[in-house]
Amino acid sequence: EASAKIIDGKAVAKQIRDEITAEVSRMKDAIGVVPGLAVILVGDRKDSATYVRNKKKACDSVGINSFEVHLPEDSSEHEVLKFISGFNDDPSIHGILVQLPLPSHMNEQNVLNAVSLEKDVDGFHPLNIGRLAMRGREPLFVPCTPKGCIELLHRYDIDIKGKKAVVIGRSNIVGMPAALLLQREDATISIVHSRTKNPEKITKQADIIISAVGQPNMVRGSWIKPGAVIIDVGINPVEDAKSPRGYRLVGDVCYEEACQVASAITPVPGGVGPMTIAMLLSNTVSSAKRAHNFQ
Ligand code: NDP
C-alpha cells in the first residue's frame, strides 16, 4: 500500500500568498507603496494566455498591482524592447515578466537581457543566473519554479545539506537553476539529461529527486531509492477519454509507483505548479522592498 507523504504545494502556496498579502498591506500602510508587476505577452498561444491570466489573478488576490501588455504575434522585437524599456524606467513597476516562449522571429536573449536586473523577477537575466552559480555572490532574484521546489523542501523540514540530489533536466528555466540551488543548499548534485546513459542507476542513489523533463511517467518506481523525496516539476497532458477536456495532466514521475517507494512526493497538479506563481509574487514584493529600502 502507498506510504509516501504527499507534499501539498497547493496548501503551501496558499499559506505563502497569505503571508504576502500581509506584507503588501504592511508596506502600503507604512510607506504608501504598492508593488507592481508588468507582464508582456506576445502572440496567441493558449497556454501562455492561461499562465498570464493566472499570474494576474494571483497578483489581484494578494494586492499587487499588475499591468499587462498583449502584443500581436507579428510585433517586432523592437516593440517588445520599447515596452521593456518603459517598464524599466517606471518607478511603479517592480517586476517585469516576459512570457516565454516568444514568437520565433524574436531573439529571446536580446529580450531577456533588456529587462533591468533590479526588476528581473523571473530570475532569467544572465547576471542573476551567473551570480546564482558563483560562490559568495547573491542573485537579486532566483527563478520561480526551482525556488518553489526548494521552498517546498524547507516547509516540509526535509534536510538538503549533505544529501545526494539528482535533477533530471537541465533547462535554463528549471533544471539548471534547480541544480545550482540544491548545491547552494549543500547537497551533492548529479544532473541527468537526454544523453545520460542508464539514468535509473543515477536516480536510484538519490535522497532527493527533482524531475523537470516533460515526459509523462518516465521516472518509474524502480528508479527510486526507498525513502527518497520526489519533487515532480513536469506538467504533461495525456489523453483521457473520461475527462471532459479529453486530457488530464500528469508529472514526469509515475505517481502510483513512486508512492510505494518514496517517503514524500509532490502530486501533479497541486505540487510545484502553484508554488511557481507564489514565488513570482514573493520576488515582486522583495523587489519593491529593495527599491524602497523597506524591511
Ligand atoms: P525543456 O524541454 O526546456 O527541458 C527538458 C529537459 O529534460 C532537457 O534538459 C532535456 O535534456 C531533458 N530530457 C528530455 N528527455 C529526457 C529523457 N528521456 N531523459 C532525461 N532527460 C530528458 O523543459 P522545461 O525545463 O521548460 O520544463 C520541463 C517540464 O516542467 C515540462 O513538463 C514543463 O511543462 C514543466 N514545467 C513546469 C513548471 C511549473 O510551474 N510546475 C514551470 C516550467 C516547466 P537535453 O538538455 O539533453 O535536451
Boltz pocket constraint, residues with backbone or C-beta under 6 A from the ligand:
constraints:
  - pocket:
      binder: B
      contacts: [[A, 145], [A, 168], [A, 169], [A, 170], [A, 171], [A, 172], [A, 173], [A, 174], [A, 175], [A, 192], [A, 193], [A, 194], [A, 195], [A, 196], [A, 199], [A, 211], [A, 212], [A, 213], [A, 214], [A, 215], [A, 218], [A, 232], [A, 233], [A, 234], [A, 235], [A, 236], [A, 272], [A, 273], [A, 274], [A, 276]]
      max_distance: 6.0
